[in-house]
Amino acid sequence: MIDLVLRGDTVVTPEGVGAYDLAIAGGRIAAVAARGSLPVPDGARLIDASGKIVMPGGIDPHVHCKWHLPNPDGGADLTDPPDVVSRAAVHGGTTTLIDFTRAQMGPSVQASIETREQDWKGHSACDYAQHLMVEGALPLHLGPQLAEAIQAGFPTVKIFTTDITPSRKGRMVDFGDIWEVFQVLAKQGGLGVIHSEDNDIVMHMYGKLIREERTAFANMAEVHNTLSEDISFRRVIRLAEKVAGTALYMMHTSAASGVSAIREARARGVPIYGESLHQYMLYTNEDYKRPNGQIYHTYPSLKSAEDQAALWAGTLDGSINCVATDEICCTLKQKIQGVRIDDTTGGNAGVEPRVALMYTEMVGRRGYSLNRFVDLVSSNAARIMGLYPRKGALAAGADADICVLDPADRRVIRAGDLHEADYTPWEGRQMDAWPCLTLLRGKVVVEGGKFLGSLDDGQWLPRKIAAEIIAGPRL
């Protein structure tokens, strides 16, 4: 039985952009038909989205909710939970978030998964999934447990190749253990999601700048530098090539050297996919010099204008497939509490403005097609992460996760108007459109800026990486 018909003149489907009716029944898209051709049954709602852009709900494949946040004094806080972040997400047209489960934080991987689920179940206004995160020295029993988790719907495993800062010892996984994890991924059909920096270079530069008494956070790009990304990306890629069937997703690519490494590997047939972040796309290391310049930072550091240009080029040639946030939702006080290269808070509160911001920058200012924009903020993440076509597509049979952008709403971003944190790195930027309607599985959860959903709406999403993604490169 049809519950709702959404009628639009600019509807972004996998086949292209056109004037369509979307019939929604039981939380899914029942039919996509020519505009005006679907009758509206008695009792069903008709939503006329004429003059607006109808697209799949955004998918952010890289967020951290209720996450450990180190303080400069050696203590730690927790960042905002899914209750806050997911609500901000649907206000911004994003309907799926992928967070992280620290696989070794319980007596078993399964126990860690169950504990992490308690943070999300009944606390999310949007659908969600989890990457598994492995850290430090990996015990022998971890491999079989990862294999079981991959088959149970957790097919992506995050690996650090650096401790990031001198105070965070225990994150980096050594190369031998990475080799072992790759063998599990290849056998089980998983995907490695990599935070890739060369730890020797990074730690050397921390020591060098500390000895030279150049510890101000504005020098961060010298520490987390382009050489580190170049060496580490190429080393990880080379290892993956030696384990047949290993597919990679390079998280938060920040430098031209990383883009080049991905591009060259794809040309050799390596199944590798690139992610960048909206702060890398729009800010550079020069922005560290601005007042409260920490608000623009995440790890790895911001790089140069030339690196930024390479990231944009990567979104056009297939080297960069997704634009994510690395969401860390905290207060301005927490974000700017660190003032040194070795204590600056990473991440950013950005899940709400991401879709509108990328529409403005991609379609409005750079002339990207609507389909390419939708790929970069939604569909590609669904394809790579094992959610497509349930998510990321306006097609018959897909979940009715829909974002409607209103080009008449050219608002200026203000922290006070958003629903996460008390600051935004996007303060003062004018948008070319803003979401006016968000549907999650056919339910209107935000309309006209009003939250109509519930923190019980979100569901966990089991995932399986598609065979063509692993055979890749695709997209």
PyMOL commands that set and color helices and strands:
alter all, ss='L'
color gray80, all
select helices_A, chain A and resi 82-91+109-120+142-151+175-188+199-211+217-223+226-241+256-267+278-282+285-289+293-296+305-317+332-335+354-366+370-385+415-417+467-471
alter helices_A, ss='H'
color red, helices_A
select strands_A, chain A and resi 4-13+16-25+28-34+45-48+53-56+58-60+63-64+68-70+76-78+94-102+127-134+156-160+191-195+248-250+272-277+322-324+327-328+402-406+434-440+443-447+450-451
alter strands_A, ss='S'
color yellow, strands_A
deselect
rebuild
show_as cartoon
